[in-house]
Amino acid sequence: MKAAVTWTRAAVMALLLVAAGSASAQTPPSAGDQFKPYLQVNPVPGDESKVRAYFSPSCPFSRAYFQFFKNLAATLPGTKNFEFTPVVNEADGLSYALSFVAVQRYFPAYLNNFVEASFIGVQDRHLSTRNWAAIDVIAKAAHVPASVPQLVKDHKNDLERAVLAAIGRQNAMSITNTPAVSVNGTYIVTPEFTNGDAALFSQLVNGLISMQ
């Protein structure tokens, strides 16, 4: 993936054209976007240099791409910042969104552990992220050195504001499916755009990053 950062614009556009053909069966593009295998939204302030990986702890496809996202974070150019970002929805609950932000803010070194433990807890152990006791189990499995439910309680107002901002950003990016990747708060791609072809999805994401 490191090599993708040095691709020429012509090579990237060639990839996008190929991916557009793969994605057209599921997401028919408009006449003006027929060669764009991605969703383009109005730039979201604050995300100009960010690459976000949207996920849900209950989504098996998010789990399948977890290692890809970790590798992506490690190979980004120095001008980009990577962030895991949970999709805020009713199924996962506000409790999970608040807990994620709490770990992200106060124990960022454990965030990847928390994401991975969330996948295992929800999908293998059938824990509910709407339940604070379950979140506590997940956080302990991730070795977060504090009680996450207590952390949320102690910083509730600040964390609620952060989650409200995340919901606004999520809506502005039209995020509905997981996993999804946003590049610079403007370009949104999901594996659906490449008909589930993981290799092509990887190339598409890296190609978009290299063009920005």
C-alpha positions in Angstrom: 0.0 0.0 0.0 2.9 2.4 0.4 3.5 2.3 -3.3 0.0 3.5 -3.9 0.9 6.9 -2.5 3.3 7.5 -5.3 0.9 6.6 -8.1 0.6 9.0 -11.0 -2.8 10.8 -11.5 -3.2 8.9 -14.8 -2.8 5.5 -13.0 -5.3 6.5 -10.3 -7.9 7.6 -12.9 -7.4 4.3 -14.8 -8.2 2.5 -11.5 -11.2 4.6 -10.8 -12.6 3.8 -14.3 -12.1 0.1 -13.7 -13.8 0.3 -10.3 -16.6 2.3 -11.8 -17.5 -0.6 -14.0 -17.5 -3.0 -11.0 -19.7 -0.7 -8.9 -22.2 0.2 -11.5 -24.4 -2.9 -11.0 -25.1 -2.0 -7.4 -24.9 1.8 -7.5 -25.9 3.2 -10.9 -24.2 6.5 -11.2 -25.8 9.6 -12.6 -24.8 10.8 -16.1 -22.4 13.4 -14.6 -20.8 10.8 -12.2 -20.6 7.7 -14.4 -16.9 7.4 -13.9 -16.8 8.1 -10.2 -16.9 4.9 -8.0 -17.3 7.0 -4.9 -19.7 9.4 -3.3 -18.6 13.1 -3.3 -20.1 15.4 -0.7 -19.5 19.1 0.2 -16.3 19.3 2.2 -16.9 18.8 5.9 -15.0 21.4 8.0 -12.2 19.9 10.1 -11.8 16.8 8.0 -9.6 18.3 5.3 -6.7 16.1 6.1 -8.5 13.1 7.7 -9.1 9.6 6.5 -11.9 8.1 8.5 -12.9 4.4 8.7 -16.5 4.2 9.7 -17.5 0.9 11.3 -20.1 -0.8 13.5 -19.1 -3.4 16.2 -22.0 -5.6 15.0 -21.0 -5.4 11.3 -19.0 -8.5 10.2 -17.7 -6.7 7.1 -16.3 -3.9 9.4 -14.5 -6.7 11.3 -13.2 -8.3 8.1 -11.6 -4.9 7.1 -10.1 -4.2 10.6 -6.6 -5.2 9.7 -6.8 -3.4 6.4 -7.7 -0.2 8.3 -4.9 -0.7 10.7 -2.4 -1.1 7.8 -3.9 1.9 6.1 -3.3 4.1 9.2 0.3 2.9 9.4 1.0 3.8 5.7 -0.7 7.1 5.3 1.5 10.1 4.2 2.5 12.5 6.9 -0.1 15.0 5.7 -3.0 12.7 6.6 -4.5 11.6 9.9 -6.4 8.4 10.3 -9.4 7.9 12.7 -11.6 4.9 13.4 -15.1 6.3 13.7 -18.2 4.3 14.9 -21.4 5.0 13.0 -23.9 6.3 15.6 -27.1 4.3 15.3 -29.9 2.9 17.3 -28.7 -0.7 17.1 -25.3 0.0 18.7 -26.6 2.7 21.0 -25.4 6.1 22.2 -23.7 4.3 25.0 -21.2 2.8 22.6 -20.6 6.1 20.8 -20.0 7.8 24.2 -17.7 5.0 25.3 -15.7 5.1 22.1 -15.1 8.9 22.3 -14.1 8.5 26.0 -11.4 5.9 25.1 -10.3 8.0 22.1 -9.9 11.1 24.2 -8.5 9.8 27.4 -6.8 6.5 26.5 -6.0 6.8 22.8 -3.2 4.2 23.0 -5.9 1.6 23.7 -8.4 2.6 21.0 -7.5 -0.1 18.5 -7.7 -2.7 21.3 -11.2 -1.3 22.1 -12.4 -1.6 18.5 -11.1 -5.1 18.2 -12.6 -6.1 21.5 -15.9 -4.6 20.5 -16.0 -6.9 17.4 -15.2 -9.9 19.5 -17.6 -9.0 22.3 -20.5 -8.3 20.0 -20.1 -10.8 17.3 -18.6 -13.8 19.2 -19.9 -13.3 22.7 -23.1 -11.6 21.8 -22.7 -8.7 24.1 -24.9 -5.7 23.6 -23.2 -2.3 23.3 -26.4 -0.7 24.6 -25.6 -2.3 28.0 -23.1 -0.5 30.2 -22.0 -3.8 31.9 -21.2 -5.2 28.5 -19.2 -2.1 27.6 -17.3 -2.6 30.8 -16.5 -6.2 29.8 -15.3 -5.0 26.4 -13.1 -2.3 27.8 -11.5 -4.6 30.3 -10.8 -7.1 27.5 -9.1 -4.2 25.7 -7.0 -3.5 28.8 -8.3 0.1 29.1 -6.8 1.2 32.4 -10.0 2.7 33.8 -13.7 2.0 34.0 -15.1 3.3 30.8 -18.7 3.6 32.1 -17.3 5.7 35.0 -15.2 7.7 32.5 -18.3 8.5 30.5 -20.2 9.5 33.7 -17.4 11.8 34.8 -17.1 13.6 31.4 -20.7 13.2 30.2 -21.3 16.7 29.0 -18.1 17.0 26.9 -18.6 13.5 25.5 -22.2 14.2 24.6 -21.2 17.3 22.6 -18.5 15.3 20.8 -21.1 12.6 19.8 -23.6 15.3 18.6 -20.8 16.7 16.5 -20.0 13.2 15.2 -23.7 12.7 14.2 -23.7 16.0 12.3 -20.5 14.9 10.5 -21.9 11.5 9.8 -25.1 13.0 8.3 -23.1 15.6 6.2 -21.1 12.7 4.7 -24.2 10.6 4.1 -22.8 7.6 5.9 -25.3 4.8 6.0 -23.4 1.6 5.4 -20.4 0.0 7.2 -17.6 -0.2 6.6 -17.1 3.1 4.8 -14.0 5.3 4.3 -14.1 9.1 4.0 -11.1 10.9 2.5 -10.6 14.6 3.3 -14.3 14.9 4.4 -15.3 14.9 0.7 -14.9 11.4 -0.9 -16.8 8.4 0.6 -16.2 4.8 -0.6 -17.5 1.5 0.6 -16.7 -2.1 -0.5 -20.0 -2.1 -2.3 -18.6 0.2 -4.9 -16.2 -2.6 -5.9 -18.7 -5.4 -5.6 -17.0 -6.6 -2.4 -13.6 -7.0 -4.1 -11.2 -6.3 -1.2 -8.1 -5.8 -3.3 -9.8 -3.3 -5.6 -11.4 -1.5 -2.6 -7.9 -1.2 -1.1 -6.6 0.2 -4.4 -9.5 2.6 -4.7 -9.0 4.0 -1.2 -5.3 4.4 -1.6 -5.8 5.9 -5.1 -8.1 8.6 -3.7 -5.7 9.4 -0.9 -2.8 9.7 -3.3 -4.8 12.2 -5.4 -5.5 14.6 -2.6 
